[in-house]
Amino acid sequence: MVKPQYSILYFKENFLQHREEVGRFLREGKKVFWFGSQEEASQLKKMYEPFSKAFFLQAFSITNVEGEQDFDTVSIIDGVGIAQEQKQLVDWLEEKIPVFNAAQYRVEHAGIDSNIVVKASAGTGKTTVMVDRILYLMHTVPDLNMSEIYMITFTNEATNQMNNRLQEMLLKKYALTGNQKYLSWLEQQSQMHISTIDSLAYDLFRRFGTSVGFGRDLGIQPLERERKNLIKDILSDQLNDKKNIASQLGMNYSDAGKVIDAYWKELTRKGYTISEVLRKDWGDTEEGTIPSNFQRILKAVLKQFEGKYAQLKLEENAISINDLLFDFGHYLLEERLDCKGLGMKYLFVDEFQDTDATQIRTFARLVQTIHAKLFTVGDVKQSIYRFRLARPELFMEKYKSYSTEEAQEQRIDLHKNFRSREQVLESVNFIFRQIMGEDLGGITYDKDAALYPGASFPE
């Protein structure tokens, strides 16, 4: 038998023949899933109680479960075959053994070369499954270092939580096994890049911004005053000194500067470059009128502003926090920012439903450029950042374009909720079925979107 690197699933195997082997694998840091009789499951949990409490050993009874006789004895090593020859077995386990989280098992053991989208409803253990996925990769990808795994979160609190969960898991692994590699991984974990998207963009700008003219000591500055003054200077050059300003702009000089600045900020918030906007059809205005004149001046100001503002930032060797992702994304998309030396092999994106169009294009371009793999987690029902131009429908588009089968681009659903009682989930499902649809919430609330109980609670 091939020795597992990360996990082994025993189904109807000989208990006496394998019980000592189970202990050996656990002490090496492997996860063990056992499906056998109630007595076997109870004995294993008792023999290896610390591992069972840590969920490194999960033992289940399949005695008298309908359909058990239809499957042969098998051991599944590191999840190999669960999307192909063993798919029927895993589907059966998911249906008949509800305490076994088959969906988490699929996510955890998905192919190391796959891009993965996980739809994770509230309380389904998304943090746990991301931690488990990272450990699966560390065990199975040759020579992978934790510093080659990047993760984007949406808040500093989420960043701290993920760091803490990873550290707790590695310390627990070491405490139970005494295996020094977990201490080594713990040291590597301190170099792992878990951050907000703005922090990642700033870090990459400092490392690779020299390719567009920034220095390595790139600073963060507001640049508010400099930007507004630049707009006013360019605007002044476009005006006819012999004519009244209000007759040219329909407003005074100061207000016109504010309008143009607000217009530019709204464009960048929505992810548009000025070059893209200037190529659009602006509509017809009557020649010689104030609207026509203002439109002409606005286009002229914007056309000059884009290049001059970029040059100003290079000269100051600084960038504003509001420009970070926008500039990083567009330098990357225009192939002016060379990140090929980035040691990123996997990029995890949490709360993917709250990303906007610029962020999604940036992620896609980055992983494509450096040949990294993308792992995204989200749930359109939990999107809370539409006011910041989050586009949850883009998450659904990505999700629907991926295959449910093992593939280069694969999607997996997490449905089991571990926080709430069954009665609560039934009420939530009932309400959501009445009010949610493609036009409200961006999702049809059917059986695939519903929440199901994943834990039992004392009465």
C-alpha positions as CSV (number, residue, x, y, z in Angstrom):
1,M,0.0,0.0,0.0
2,V,1.2,3.5,-0.8
3,K,2.0,5.4,2.4
4,P,-0.2,8.4,3.0
5,Q,1.3,11.8,3.1
6,Y,-1.6,13.6,4.6
7,S,-4.6,11.3,5.3
8,I,-6.1,7.9,4.9
9,L,-9.7,6.8,4.8
10,Y,-10.4,3.2,5.7
11,F,-13.8,1.7,4.6
12,K,-14.7,-1.7,5.9
13,E,-11.1,-2.6,6.5
14,N,-10.0,-5.4,8.9
15,F,-9.8,-3.7,12.3
16,L,-7.3,-6.1,13.9
17,Q,-5.0,-5.8,10.9
18,H,-5.0,-2.0,10.8
19,R,-5.5,-0.7,14.4
20,E,-1.8,-0.4,15.2
21,E,-1.2,1.1,11.7
22,V,-3.8,3.7,12.5
23,G,-1.9,4.7,15.6
24,R,1.4,4.9,13.7
25,F,-0.2,7.2,11.1
26,L,-1.7,9.5,13.7
27,R,1.6,9.8,15.5
28,E,3.2,10.8,12.2
29,G,0.7,13.6,11.8
30,K,-1.6,11.9,9.3
31,K,-5.4,12.3,9.5
32,V,-7.4,9.1,9.7
33,F,-11.0,8.5,8.7
34,W,-12.4,5.1,9.8
35,F,-15.7,3.6,8.6
36,G,-16.5,0.3,10.3
37,S,-18.6,-1.2,13.1
38,Q,-19.8,0.8,16.1
39,E,-17.4,-1.2,18.3
40,E,-14.5,-0.5,16.1
41,A,-15.2,3.2,16.1
42,S,-15.6,3.3,19.8
43,Q,-12.3,1.4,20.4
44,L,-10.3,3.6,18.1
45,K,-11.7,6.8,19.8
46,K,-10.7,5.4,23.2
47,M,-7.3,4.1,22.1
48,Y,-6.4,7.4,20.4
49,E,-8.5,9.8,22.4
50,P,-6.3,12.9,22.1
51,F,-6.2,12.6,18.3
52,S,-10.0,12.0,18.3
53,K,-10.6,15.2,20.3
54,A,-8.4,17.1,17.9
55,F,-10.4,15.7,15.0
56,F,-7.2,14.1,13.5
57,L,-9.0,10.8,14.0
58,Q,-12.6,10.6,12.9
59,A,-14.3,7.2,13.3
60,F,-17.8,6.4,12.2
61,S,-20.2,3.4,12.4
62,I,-21.7,2.1,9.2
63,T,-23.3,-1.0,10.8
64,N,-26.8,-1.6,9.4
65,V,-26.6,1.5,7.2
66,E,-28.6,0.9,4.0
67,G,-26.4,0.4,1.0
68,E,-23.2,-0.4,2.9
69,Q,-23.1,-3.9,1.3
70,D,-22.9,-2.3,-2.2
71,F,-19.3,-1.1,-1.7
72,D,-16.1,-3.1,-1.4
73,T,-13.4,-2.7,1.2
74,V,-11.1,0.2,0.2
75,S,-8.5,2.6,1.6
76,I,-8.4,6.0,0.1
77,I,-4.9,7.6,0.3
78,D,-4.7,11.5,0.4
79,G,-8.2,11.7,-1.2
80,V,-6.9,10.2,-4.5
81,G,-9.9,9.0,-6.6
82,I,-12.7,10.7,-4.6
83,A,-13.8,12.6,-7.7
84,Q,-13.5,9.5,-10.0
85,E,-13.5,5.9,-9.0
86,Q,-14.4,6.6,-5.4
87,K,-16.9,9.3,-6.1
88,Q,-19.9,7.1,-5.6
89,L,-18.6,6.0,-2.2
90,V,-18.0,9.5,-1.0
91,D,-21.5,10.5,-2.3
92,W,-23.0,7.6,-0.3
93,L,-21.1,8.6,2.8
94,E,-22.4,12.2,2.5
95,E,-26.0,11.0,2.3
96,K,-25.9,8.1,4.8
97,I,-23.3,9.3,7.4
98,P,-24.3,13.0,8.0
99,V,-21.9,13.5,10.8
100,F,-19.1,12.9,8.2
101,N,-18.5,16.3,6.5
102,A,-17.9,15.0,3.0
103,A,-17.9,18.5,1.5
104,Q,-15.1,19.6,3.7
105,Y,-13.3,16.4,2.9
106,R,-13.6,17.2,-0.9
107,V,-12.3,20.7,-0.5
108,E,-9.5,19.6,1.7
109,H,-8.4,16.9,-0.7
110,A,-9.0,18.7,-4.1
111,G,-6.3,18.4,-6.7
112,I,-3.1,20.4,-6.0
113,D,-3.2,21.9,-9.5
114,S,-6.8,23.0,-9.4
115,N,-8.3,26.5,-9.1
116,I,-11.1,26.2,-6.6
117,V,-14.2,28.2,-5.7
118,V,-15.9,27.2,-2.5
119,K,-19.4,28.4,-1.7
120,A,-19.4,28.5,2.1
121,S,-22.7,29.5,3.8
122,A,-22.7,30.9,7.3
123,G,-21.4,28.6,10.0
124,T,-20.1,25.9,7.6
125,G,-16.5,26.0,8.9
126,K,-14.9,27.9,6.1
127,T,-11.9,29.0,8.3
128,T,-11.4,25.3,9.3
129,V,-11.5,24.1,5.7
130,M,-9.0,26.8,4.6
131,V,-6.6,25.8,7.4
132,D,-7.0,22.1,6.5
133,R,-6.5,22.9,2.8
134,I,-3.2,24.7,3.6
135,L,-2.0,21.7,5.6
136,Y,-3.0,19.3,2.8
137,L,-0.9,21.4,0.4
138,M,2.1,21.5,2.8
139,H,2.0,17.7,3.2
140,T,1.5,16.8,-0.5
141,V,3.2,19.5,-2.6
142,P,6.9,18.8,-2.9
143,D,9.2,21.4,-1.3
144,L,6.3,23.8,-0.7
145,N,7.1,26.6,1.8
146,M,4.4,28.4,3.7
147,S,5.8,31.7,2.5
148,E,4.7,30.6,-1.0
149,I,1.1,30.6,0.2
150,Y,-0.7,34.0,0.1
151,M,-4.0,34.8,1.6
152,I,-6.2,37.9,1.2
153,T,-8.7,38.8,3.9
154,F,-11.0,41.8,4.1
155,T,-10.3,43.0,7.6
156,N,-7.3,43.0,9.9
157,E,-9.3,41.1,12.4
158,A,-9.8,38.3,9.9
159,T,-6.1,38.3,9.2
160,N,-5.3,37.9,12.9
161,Q,-7.9,35.1,13.2
162,M,-6.4,33.1,10.3
163,N,-2.9,33.5,11.7
164,N,-4.0,32.3,15.1
165,R,-5.9,29.3,13.7
166,L,-3.0,28.2,11.7
167,Q,-0.6,28.6,14.6
168,E,-2.9,26.7,16.9
169,M,-3.2,23.8,14.5
170,L,0.5,23.5,14.0
171,L,1.1,23.6,17.7
172,K,-1.5,21.0,18.3
173,K,0.1,18.8,15.6
174,Y,3.5,19.1,17.3
175,A,2.1,18.5,20.8
176,L,0.5,15.2,19.6
177,T,3.2,13.9,17.3
178,G,6.5,15.5,18.5
179,N,7.3,15.9,14.8
180,Q,9.8,18.7,14.3
181,K,8.5,19.6,10.9
182,Y,5.5,21.2,12.5
183,L,7.8,23.5,14.5
184,S,9.6,24.3,11.2
185,W,6.2,25.0,9.5
186,L,5.3,27.2,12.5
187,E,8.4,29.3,11.9
188,Q,7.6,29.5,8.2
189,Q,4.1,30.5,9.0
190,S,5.4,33.7,10.5
191,Q,6.6,34.6,7.0
192,M,3.3,33.6,5.4
193,H,1.6,36.5,3.6
194,I,-1.9,36.8,5.2
195,S,-3.1,40.4,4.7
196,T,-5.8,42.7,3.4
197,I,-5.8,43.4,-0.3
198,D,-4.4,46.9,0.2
199,S,-1.5,45.6,2.3
200,L,-0.7,43.0,-0.4
201,A,-0.8,45.7,-3.1
202,Y,1.5,47.9,-1.1
203,D,3.9,45.1,-0.4
204,L,4.1,44.1,-4.1
205,F,4.5,47.7,-5.2
206,R,7.5,48.1,-2.9
207,R,9.0,44.9,-4.2
208,F,8.3,45.2,-7.9
209,G,7.4,48.9,-8.4
210,T,10.9,49.6,-9.7
211,S,9.7,48.2,-13.1
212,V,7.3,51.2,-13.4
213,G,9.7,53.8,-11.8
214,F,9.0,53.7,-8.1
215,G,11.8,53.4,-5.5
216,R,11.9,50.5,-3.1
217,D,11.2,52.9,-0.2
218,L,7.8,53.8,-1.7
219,G,5.8,55.7,0.8
220,I,2.1,56.1,1.6
221,Q,0.9,59.8,1.4
222,P,-2.6,61.3,1.1
223,L,-1.7,63.3,-2.1
224,E,-5.1,64.9,-1.7
225,R,-3.8,68.5,-2.0
226,E,-1.4,67.7,-4.8
227,R,-4.0,65.9,-6.8
228,K,-6.6,68.8,-6.5
229,N,-3.9,71.4,-7.3
230,L,-2.9,69.4,-10.4
231,I,-6.5,69.3,-11.6
232,K,-6.8,73.1,-11.1
233,D,-3.6,73.8,-13.0
234,I,-4.6,71.7,-16.0
235,L,-8.1,73.2,-15.9
236,S,-6.6,76.7,-15.9
237,D,-4.6,75.9,-19.0
238,Q,-7.8,74.9,-20.9
239,L,-9.7,78.1,-20.2
240,N,-9.9,81.1,-22.5
241,D,-8.5,84.0,-20.5
242,K,-10.6,86.5,-22.5
243,K,-13.9,84.9,-21.6
244,N,-15.8,84.7,-18.3
245,I,-15.2,81.4,-16.5
246,A,-18.8,80.8,-15.7
247,S,-19.7,81.3,-19.4
248,Q,-17.3,78.5,-20.3
249,L,-18.0,76.1,-17.4
250,G,-21.4,76.9,-16.2
251,M,-19.9,77.3,-12.7
252,N,-17.0,79.1,-11.0
253,Y,-13.4,77.8,-11.2
254,S,-13.3,76.3,-7.8
255,D,-16.5,74.3,-8.2
256,A,-15.4,73.0,-11.6
257,G,-12.2,71.7,-10.0
258,K,-14.2,69.9,-7.3
259,V,-16.6,68.4,-9.9
260,I,-13.7,67.1,-12.0
261,D,-11.9,65.7,-8.9
262,A,-15.1,63.9,-7.8
263,Y,-15.7,62.6,-11.3
264,W,-12.2,61.1,-11.3
265,K,-12.5,59.5,-7.9
266,E,-15.8,57.9,-8.9
267,L,-14.2,56.5,-12.1
268,T,-11.4,54.9,-10.1
269,R,-13.8,53.5,-7.5
270,K,-15.5,51.7,-10.3
271,G,-12.3,50.4,-11.7
272,Y,-12.1,52.5,-14.9
273,T,-9.0,54.2,-16.3
274,I,-9.3,57.6,-17.9
275,S,-8.1,56.1,-21.1
276,E,-11.0,53.6,-21.1
277,V,-13.5,56.4,-20.3
278,L,-12.3,58.7,-23.1
279,R,-12.9,55.9,-25.6
280,K,-16.6,55.7,-24.6
281,D,-19.4,57.5,-26.4
282,W,-20.1,60.6,-24.3
283,G,-23.3,61.5,-26.2
284,D,-24.1,64.5,-28.3
285,T,-24.3,68.1,-27.0
286,E,-25.3,71.1,-29.0
287,E,-22.2,72.8,-30.3
288,G,-21.3,76.2,-28.7
289,T,-23.4,75.6,-25.5
290,I,-22.0,75.5,-22.0
291,P,-22.5,71.7,-21.7
292,S,-20.7,71.1,-24.9
293,N,-17.8,73.4,-23.8
294,F,-17.6,71.8,-20.4
295,Q,-17.5,68.3,-21.9
296,R,-14.7,69.3,-24.2
297,I,-12.7,70.9,-21.3
298,L,-13.4,67.9,-19.0
299,K,-12.0,65.4,-21.6
300,A,-8.9,67.6,-22.1
301,V,-8.3,67.8,-18.4
302,L,-8.7,64.1,-17.8
303,K,-6.5,63.2,-20.7
304,Q,-3.6,65.2,-19.3
305,F,-4.4,64.4,-15.7
306,E,-3.9,60.6,-15.9
307,G,-0.3,60.9,-17.1
308,K,0.7,63.9,-15.0
309,Y,-0.8,62.4,-11.8
310,A,1.1,59.1,-12.4
311,Q,4.3,61.1,-12.9
312,L,3.7,63.1,-9.8
313,K,3.5,59.9,-7.8
314,L,6.7,58.6,-9.3
315,E,8.5,61.9,-8.5
316,E,7.2,61.8,-4.9
317,N,7.9,58.1,-4.7
318,A,4.6,57.9,-2.9
319,I,1.1,56.6,-3.5
320,S,-2.2,57.2,-1.7
321,I,-4.0,54.4,0.1
322,N,-7.0,55.0,-2.2
323,D,-4.9,54.6,-5.3
324,L,-3.1,51.4,-4.2
325,L,-5.2,48.7,-5.7
326,F,-6.4,50.7,-8.6
327,D,-2.8,51.5,-9.7
328,F,-1.5,48.1,-8.9
329,G,-4.3,46.4,-10.9
330,H,-3.9,48.5,-14.0
331,Y,-0.1,48.4,-14.1
332,L,-0.5,44.7,-13.9
333,L,-3.2,44.5,-16.5
334,E,-1.2,46.7,-18.9
335,E,1.8,44.3,-18.3
336,R,4.0,47.2,-17.0
337,L,4.4,45.7,-13.6
338,D,6.6,42.6,-13.6
339,C,5.8,40.3,-10.7
340,K,7.3,37.2,-12.1
341,G,9.8,36.9,-9.4
342,L,7.1,36.6,-6.8
343,G,7.3,33.4,-4.9
344,M,3.6,32.8,-4.8
345,K,2.3,29.3,-5.6
346,Y,-1.2,29.5,-4.1
347,L,-3.4,32.5,-3.5
348,F,-6.3,32.2,-1.1
349,V,-9.1,34.9,-1.2
350,D,-11.6,35.0,1.7
351,E,-15.0,36.7,1.4
352,F,-14.8,36.6,-2.4
353,Q,-18.4,37.8,-2.7
354,D,-17.3,41.2,-1.5
355,T,-14.7,41.9,-4.2
356,D,-15.2,44.4,-6.9
357,A,-14.5,44.2,-10.6
358,T,-11.0,45.7,-10.3
359,Q,-10.0,43.3,-7.6
360,I,-11.2,40.3,-9.5
361,R,-9.4,41.3,-12.6
362,T,-6.3,41.9,-10.6
363,F,-6.4,38.5,-8.9
364,A,-7.0,36.7,-12.2
365,R,-4.1,38.6,-13.9
366,L,-1.7,38.1,-11.0
367,V,-2.2,34.3,-10.7
368,Q,-2.1,34.0,-14.5
369,T,1.2,35.9,-14.8
370,I,3.0,34.0,-12.1
371,H,1.3,30.6,-12.7
372,A,-0.2,30.4,-9.2
373,K,-3.3,28.5,-8.2
374,L,-6.4,30.4,-6.9
375,F,-8.6,29.3,-4.0
376,T,-11.6,31.5,-3.3
377,V,-14.2,31.2,-0.6
378,G,-17.5,33.2,-0.5
379,D,-21.2,33.3,-0.1
380,V,-23.4,35.7,-2.1
381,K,-25.9,35.7,0.8
382,Q,-23.3,37.3,3.1
383,S,-22.3,40.2,0.8
384,I,-22.3,43.4,2.8
385,Y,-20.1,45.8,0.8
386,R,-22.3,46.8,-2.2
387,F,-21.9,50.4,-1.0
388,R,-18.2,49.9,-1.6
389,L,-19.0,48.6,-5.1
390,A,-18.7,45.0,-4.2
391,R,-20.0,42.8,-7.1
392,P,-21.4,39.6,-5.5
393,E,-22.8,38.6,-8.9
394,L,-19.3,38.3,-10.2
395,F,-18.6,35.6,-7.5
396,M,-21.7,33.8,-8.8
397,E,-20.5,34.1,-12.4
398,K,-17.1,32.6,-11.4
399,Y,-18.8,29.9,-9.4
400,K,-21.2,28.8,-12.1
401,S,-18.4,28.7,-14.7
402,Y,-16.5,26.1,-12.6
403,S,-17.1,22.3,-12.7
404,T,-18.6,20.3,-9.9
405,E,-16.3,17.4,-11.0
406,E,-12.6,17.2,-10.5
407,A,-11.1,19.7,-13.0
408,Q,-8.6,22.5,-13.5
409,E,-11.4,24.8,-12.3
410,Q,-13.6,23.2,-9.7
411,R,-16.4,24.4,-7.4
412,I,-17.5,22.8,-4.1
413,D,-20.4,23.7,-1.8
414,L,-20.3,23.7,2.0
415,H,-23.9,23.3,3.3
416,K,-23.6,21.9,6.8
417,N,-24.0,24.6,9.5
418,F,-22.2,23.9,12.8
419,R,-23.5,26.9,14.8
420,S,-27.3,26.6,14.8
421,R,-29.9,24.0,15.8
422,E,-32.0,22.3,13.2
423,Q,-35.1,24.3,14.2
424,V,-33.2,27.6,13.6
425,L,-32.0,26.5,10.2
426,E,-35.4,25.3,9.1
427,S,-36.8,28.8,9.9
428,V,-34.0,30.6,8.1
429,N,-34.4,28.3,5.1
430,F,-38.2,28.9,5.0
431,I,-37.8,32.7,5.1
432,F,-35.0,32.8,2.5
433,R,-37.0,30.6,0.1
434,Q,-39.8,33.2,0.2
435,I,-37.7,36.3,-0.4
436,M,-34.5,35.4,-2.2
437,G,-34.1,35.0,-6.0
438,E,-31.8,36.0,-8.8
439,D,-33.3,39.6,-8.6
440,L,-33.1,39.8,-4.8
441,G,-29.9,38.4,-3.3
442,G,-28.5,37.2,-6.6
443,I,-29.3,33.6,-5.9
444,T,-32.2,31.1,-6.3
445,Y,-32.7,29.7,-2.8
446,D,-33.1,26.1,-3.6
447,K,-31.9,22.9,-2.0
448,D,-28.3,23.6,-3.1
449,A,-28.4,27.0,-1.4
450,A,-30.1,25.9,1.8
451,L,-28.4,25.3,5.2
452,Y,-28.4,21.9,6.8
453,P,-27.5,20.9,10.4
454,G,-24.0,19.7,10.9
455,A,-23.8,19.4,14.7
456,S,-26.0,18.1,17.5
457,F,-26.7,20.2,20.6
458,P,-27.8,19.2,24.1
459,E,-31.4,19.8,24.9
